[in-house]
Amino acid sequence: QVQLVESGGGLVQPGGSLRLSCAASGIYFNIYTMGWYRQAPGKQRESVATITRGESTNYADSVKGRFTISRDNAKNTVYLQMNSLKPEDTAVYYCNAQMGYNNNYWGQGTQVTVSS
């Protein structure tokens, strides 16, 4: 059974930092492209950052220079370091694991709220 378990969300002031973690089980983690997505109230889910098996990364324009995605294959974990957070970063953040068309898995989400 595939499980993606996110942690690290919470309430932070503008300009602050958070680090999200996603621990995966039930998949051969090393070969999956891992990603972080987010969904704000009333908006569609959007891609925030992805990292391939070869550790190539891709970021949404809105987070470039502020967020960093990384993976630890020994721990089956992907991270999202978020710095200089803004109120518009407020959303539920979801972890994703994808390999090909038929292997696409989601975590349950973790809330990030940026507010003073």
CYANA upper distance limits for C-alpha pairs under 8 A (distance plus 0.5 A):
  1 GLN  CA     25 SER  CA      8.18
  1 GLN  CA     26 GLY  CA      5.76
  2 VAL  CA     24 ALA  CA      7.95
  2 VAL  CA     25 SER  CA      6.20
  2 VAL  CA     26 GLY  CA      4.78
  2 VAL  CA     27 ILE  CA      6.71
  2 VAL  CA    105 TYR  CA      8.05
  3 GLN  CA     23 ALA  CA      8.43
  3 GLN  CA     24 ALA  CA      6.19
  3 GLN  CA     25 SER  CA      5.73
  3 GLN  CA     26 GLY  CA      6.87
  3 GLN  CA    107 GLY  CA      7.49
  4 LEU  CA     22 CYS  CA      6.68
  4 LEU  CA     23 ALA  CA      6.16
  4 LEU  CA     24 ALA  CA      5.09
  4 LEU  CA     25 SER  CA      7.14
  4 LEU  CA     95 CYS  CA      7.34
  4 LEU  CA     96 ASN  CA      8.18
  4 LEU  CA    105 TYR  CA      8.18
  4 LEU  CA    106 TRP  CA      6.96
  4 LEU  CA    107 GLY  CA      5.09
  4 LEU  CA    108 GLN  CA      8.00
  5 VAL  CA     21 SER  CA      8.48
  5 VAL  CA     22 CYS  CA      5.76
  5 VAL  CA     23 ALA  CA      5.73
  5 VAL  CA     24 ALA  CA      7.06
  5 VAL  CA     95 CYS  CA      8.34
  5 VAL  CA    107 GLY  CA      6.19
  5 VAL  CA    108 GLN  CA      7.44
  6 GLU  CA     20 LEU  CA      7.45
  6 GLU  CA     21 SER  CA      6.02
  6 GLU  CA     22 CYS  CA      4.79
  6 GLU  CA     23 ALA  CA      7.08
  6 GLU  CA     94 TYR  CA      7.89
  6 GLU  CA     95 CYS  CA      7.19
  6 GLU  CA    107 GLY  CA      7.03
  6 GLU  CA    108 GLN  CA      7.69
  6 GLU  CA    109 GLY  CA      6.80
  6 GLU  CA    110 THR  CA      6.68
  7 SER  CA     20 LEU  CA      6.23
  7 SER  CA     21 SER  CA      5.75
  7 SER  CA     22 CYS  CA      6.94
  7 SER  CA    110 THR  CA      6.93
  8 GLY  CA     18 LEU  CA      7.45
  8 GLY  CA     19 ARG  CA      6.36
  8 GLY  CA     20 LEU  CA      5.02
  8 GLY  CA     21 SER  CA      6.66
  8 GLY  CA    110 THR  CA      7.98
  9 GLY  CA     18 LEU  CA      7.60
  9 GLY  CA     19 ARG  CA      8.07
  9 GLY  CA     20 LEU  CA      6.74
  9 GLY  CA    110 THR  CA      5.94
  9 GLY  CA    111 GLN  CA      5.85
  9 GLY  CA    112 VAL  CA      5.47
  9 GLY  CA    113 THR  CA      8.47
 10 GLY  CA    110 THR  CA      8.46
 10 GLY  CA    111 GLN  CA      6.62
 10 GLY  CA    112 VAL  CA      5.53
 10 GLY  CA    113 THR  CA      6.60
 11 LEU  CA    112 VAL  CA      6.66
 11 LEU  CA    113 THR  CA      5.23
 11 LEU  CA    114 VAL  CA      6.42
 11 LEU  CA    115 SER  CA      7.64
 12 VAL  CA     16 GLY  CA      6.51
 12 VAL  CA     17 SER  CA      7.70
 12 VAL  CA     18 LEU  CA      8.15
 12 VAL  CA    112 VAL  CA      8.35
 12 VAL  CA    113 THR  CA      6.80
 12 VAL  CA    114 VAL  CA      5.51
 12 VAL  CA    115 SER  CA      6.79
 12 VAL  CA    116 SER  CA      8.14
 13 GLN  CA     85 LEU  CA      8.15
 13 GLN  CA    114 VAL  CA      5.91
 13 GLN  CA    115 SER  CA      5.51
 13 GLN  CA    116 SER  CA      5.49
 14 PRO  CA     84 SER  CA      7.47
 14 PRO  CA     85 LEU  CA      5.88
 14 PRO  CA     86 LYS  CA      5.60
 14 PRO  CA     87 PRO  CA      6.86
 14 PRO  CA    114 VAL  CA      6.24
 14 PRO  CA    115 SER  CA      6.49
 14 PRO  CA    116 SER  CA      7.01
 15 GLY  CA     83 ASN  CA      7.52
 15 GLY  CA     84 SER  CA      4.62
 15 GLY  CA     85 LEU  CA      5.36
 15 GLY  CA     86 LYS  CA      6.89
 16 GLY  CA     83 ASN  CA      6.65
 16 GLY  CA     84 SER  CA      5.96
 16 GLY  CA     85 LEU  CA      5.97
 17 SER  CA     81 GLN  CA      8.01
 17 SER  CA     82 MET  CA      5.89
 17 SER  CA     83 ASN  CA      4.90
 17 SER  CA     84 SER  CA      6.73
 17 SER  CA     85 LEU  CA      6.70
 18 LEU  CA     81 GLN  CA      6.70
 18 LEU  CA     82 MET  CA      5.74
 18 LEU  CA     83 ASN  CA      7.25
 19 ARG  CA     79 TYR  CA      7.32
 19 ARG  CA     80 LEU  CA      6.05
 19 ARG  CA     81 GLN  CA      4.92
 19 ARG  CA     82 MET  CA      6.40
 20 LEU  CA     79 TYR  CA      6.00
 20 LEU  CA     80 LEU  CA      5.49
 20 LEU  CA     81 GLN  CA      6.96
 20 LEU  CA     82 MET  CA      8.41
 21 SER  CA     77 THR  CA      7.23
 21 SER  CA     78 VAL  CA      6.36
 21 SER  CA     79 TYR  CA      5.05
 21 SER  CA     80 LEU  CA      7.05
 22 CYS  CA     77 THR  CA      5.89
 22 CYS  CA     78 VAL  CA      5.74
 22 CYS  CA     79 TYR  CA      6.84
 22 CYS  CA     95 CYS  CA      6.83
 23 ALA  CA     75 LYS  CA      8.16
 23 ALA  CA     76 ASN  CA      6.41
 23 ALA  CA     77 THR  CA      4.99
 23 ALA  CA     78 VAL  CA      7.27
 24 ALA  CA     29 PHE  CA      7.52
 24 ALA  CA     76 ASN  CA      5.98
 24 ALA  CA     77 THR  CA      6.58
 25 SER  CA     29 PHE  CA      8.20
 25 SER  CA     76 ASN  CA      7.70
 28 TYR  CA     32 TYR  CA      7.70
 29 PHE  CA     73 ASN  CA      7.22
 29 PHE  CA     76 ASN  CA      6.26
 30 ASN  CA     53 ARG  CA      6.55
 30 ASN  CA     73 ASN  CA      6.21
 30 ASN  CA     76 ASN  CA      8.07
 31 ILE  CA     53 ARG  CA      5.72
 31 ILE  CA     99 MET  CA      7.87
 32 TYR  CA     52 THR  CA      7.31
 32 TYR  CA     53 ARG  CA      6.35
 32 TYR  CA     97 ALA  CA      6.52
 32 TYR  CA     98 GLN  CA      6.03
 32 TYR  CA     99 MET  CA      5.70
 33 THR  CA     50 THR  CA      7.47
 33 THR  CA     51 ILE  CA      6.24
 33 THR  CA     52 THR  CA      4.77
 33 THR  CA     53 ARG  CA      6.15
 33 THR  CA     97 ALA  CA      6.36
 33 THR  CA     98 GLN  CA      5.75
 33 THR  CA     99 MET  CA      6.77
 34 MET  CA     50 THR  CA      6.17
 34 MET  CA     51 ILE  CA      5.90
 34 MET  CA     52 THR  CA      6.89
 34 MET  CA     78 VAL  CA      7.52
 34 MET  CA     95 CYS  CA      7.91
 34 MET  CA     96 ASN  CA      6.14
 34 MET  CA     97 ALA  CA      5.17
 34 MET  CA     98 GLN  CA      6.91
 35 GLY  CA     47 SER  CA      8.10
 35 GLY  CA     48 VAL  CA      8.02
 35 GLY  CA     49 ALA  CA      6.11
 35 GLY  CA     50 THR  CA      4.53
 35 GLY  CA     51 ILE  CA      6.70
 35 GLY  CA     95 CYS  CA      6.34
 35 GLY  CA     96 ASN  CA      5.45
 35 GLY  CA     97 ALA  CA      6.96
 36 TRP  CA     47 SER  CA      6.91
 36 TRP  CA     48 VAL  CA      5.97
 36 TRP  CA     49 ALA  CA      5.83
 36 TRP  CA     50 THR  CA      6.82
 36 TRP  CA     80 LEU  CA      7.97
 36 TRP  CA     93 TYR  CA      7.19
 36 TRP  CA     94 TYR  CA      6.14
 36 TRP  CA     95 CYS  CA      5.30
 36 TRP  CA     96 ASN  CA      6.59
 37 TYR  CA     45 ARG  CA      7.08
 37 TYR  CA     46 GLU  CA      5.94
 37 TYR  CA     47 SER  CA      4.89
 37 TYR  CA     48 VAL  CA      5.49
 37 TYR  CA     49 ALA  CA      7.52
 37 TYR  CA     93 TYR  CA      6.14
 37 TYR  CA     94 TYR  CA      5.57
 37 TYR  CA     95 CYS  CA      6.95
 37 TYR  CA     96 ASN  CA      7.86
 38 ARG  CA     45 ARG  CA      5.95
 38 ARG  CA     46 GLU  CA      5.99
 38 ARG  CA     47 SER  CA      7.07
 38 ARG  CA     48 VAL  CA      7.13
 38 ARG  CA     91 ALA  CA      6.35
 38 ARG  CA     92 VAL  CA      5.92
 38 ARG  CA     93 TYR  CA      4.77
 38 ARG  CA     94 TYR  CA      6.33
 39 GLN  CA     43 LYS  CA      6.75
 39 GLN  CA     44 GLN  CA      6.44
 39 GLN  CA     45 ARG  CA      4.81
 39 GLN  CA     46 GLU  CA      6.86
 39 GLN  CA     91 ALA  CA      5.74
 39 GLN  CA     92 VAL  CA      5.84
 39 GLN  CA     93 TYR  CA      7.12
 40 ALA  CA     44 GLN  CA      7.79
 40 ALA  CA     45 ARG  CA      7.89
 40 ALA  CA     90 THR  CA      7.05
 40 ALA  CA     91 ALA  CA      4.75
 40 ALA  CA     92 VAL  CA      6.87
 41 PRO  CA     91 ALA  CA      7.63
 47 SER  CA     59 TYR  CA      8.35
 47 SER  CA     60 ALA  CA      7.12
 48 VAL  CA     59 TYR  CA      6.31
 48 VAL  CA     60 ALA  CA      5.67
 48 VAL  CA     63 VAL  CA      7.65
 49 ALA  CA     57 THR  CA      7.57
 49 ALA  CA     58 ASN  CA      5.96
 49 ALA  CA     59 TYR  CA      4.90
 49 ALA  CA     60 ALA  CA      6.81
 49 ALA  CA     68 THR  CA      8.41
 49 ALA  CA     69 ILE  CA      6.95
 50 THR  CA     57 THR  CA      6.03
 50 THR  CA     58 ASN  CA      5.78
 50 THR  CA     59 TYR  CA      7.22
 50 THR  CA     69 ILE  CA      7.50
 51 ILE  CA     55 GLU  CA      5.83
 51 ILE  CA     56 SER  CA      5.93
 51 ILE  CA     57 THR  CA      4.94
 51 ILE  CA     58 ASN  CA      7.15
 51 ILE  CA     69 ILE  CA      7.34
 51 ILE  CA     70 SER  CA      7.51
 51 ILE  CA     71 ARG  CA      8.15
 52 THR  CA     56 SER  CA      5.76
 52 THR  CA     57 THR  CA      7.11
 55 GLU  CA     70 SER  CA      8.24
 55 GLU  CA     71 ARG  CA      8.29
 57 THR  CA     69 ILE  CA      7.80
 59 TYR  CA     63 VAL  CA      7.14
 59 TYR  CA     64 LYS  CA      6.40
 60 ALA  CA     64 LYS  CA      6.87
 63 VAL  CA     67 PHE  CA      6.12
 66 ARG  CA     82 MET  CA      6.65
 66 ARG  CA     83 ASN  CA      5.64
 66 ARG  CA     84 SER  CA      6.60
 66 ARG  CA     85 LEU  CA      8.22
 67 PHE  CA     80 LEU  CA      7.22
 67 PHE  CA     81 GLN  CA      5.98
 67 PHE  CA     82 MET  CA      4.99
 67 PHE  CA     83 ASN  CA      6.51
 68 THR  CA     80 LEU  CA      6.16
 68 THR  CA     81 GLN  CA      5.55
 68 THR  CA     82 MET  CA      7.14
 69 ILE  CA     78 VAL  CA      7.80
 69 ILE  CA     79 TYR  CA      6.12
 69 ILE  CA     80 LEU  CA      5.08
 69 ILE  CA     81 GLN  CA      6.88
 70 SER  CA     78 VAL  CA      6.29
 70 SER  CA     79 TYR  CA      5.75
 70 SER  CA     80 LEU  CA      7.12
 71 ARG  CA     76 ASN  CA      8.21
 71 ARG  CA     77 THR  CA      6.33
 71 ARG  CA     78 VAL  CA      4.73
 71 ARG  CA     79 TYR  CA      6.53
 72 ASP  CA     76 ASN  CA      6.54
 72 ASP  CA     77 THR  CA      5.88
 72 ASP  CA     78 VAL  CA      6.79
 73 ASN  CA     77 THR  CA      7.02
 85 LEU  CA     89 ASP  CA      7.00
 85 LEU  CA    114 VAL  CA      7.24
 86 LYS  CA     90 THR  CA      8.09
 86 LYS  CA    114 VAL  CA      6.63
 87 PRO  CA    113 THR  CA      7.85
 87 PRO  CA    114 VAL  CA      5.21
 87 PRO  CA    115 SER  CA      6.38
 88 GLU  CA    114 VAL  CA      8.09
 89 ASP  CA    112 VAL  CA      8.08
 89 ASP  CA    113 THR  CA      7.97
 89 ASP  CA    114 VAL  CA      7.21
 90 THR  CA    111 GLN  CA      8.30
 90 THR  CA    112 VAL  CA      5.90
 90 THR  CA    113 THR  CA      5.09
 90 THR  CA    114 VAL  CA      5.96
 91 ALA  CA    111 GLN  CA      6.58
 91 ALA  CA    112 VAL  CA      6.05
 91 ALA  CA    113 THR  CA      7.13
 92 VAL  CA    109 GLY  CA      6.35
 92 VAL  CA    110 THR  CA      5.88
 92 VAL  CA    111 GLN  CA      4.86
 92 VAL  CA    112 VAL  CA      6.51
 93 TYR  CA    109 GLY  CA      5.79
 93 TYR  CA    110 THR  CA      5.76
 93 TYR  CA    111 GLN  CA      6.69
 93 TYR  CA    112 VAL  CA      7.45
 94 TYR  CA    106 TRP  CA      7.26
 94 TYR  CA    107 GLY  CA      6.26
 94 TYR  CA    108 GLN  CA      7.15
 94 TYR  CA    109 GLY  CA      4.90
 94 TYR  CA    110 THR  CA      7.11
 95 CYS  CA    106 TRP  CA      6.27
 95 CYS  CA    107 GLY  CA      5.68
 95 CYS  CA    108 GLN  CA      8.40
 95 CYS  CA    109 GLY  CA      7.43
 96 ASN  CA    104 ASN  CA      7.68
 96 ASN  CA    105 TYR  CA      6.12
 96 ASN  CA    106 TRP  CA      5.19
 96 ASN  CA    107 GLY  CA      7.03
 97 ALA  CA    103 ASN  CA      8.23
 97 ALA  CA    104 ASN  CA      6.21
 97 ALA  CA    105 TYR  CA      5.64
 97 ALA  CA    106 TRP  CA      7.12
 98 GLN  CA    103 ASN  CA      6.05
 98 GLN  CA    104 ASN  CA      4.90
 98 GLN  CA    105 TYR  CA      6.93
 99 MET  CA    103 ASN  CA      5.67
 99 MET  CA    104 ASN  CA      7.02
100 GLY  CA    104 ASN  CA      8.14
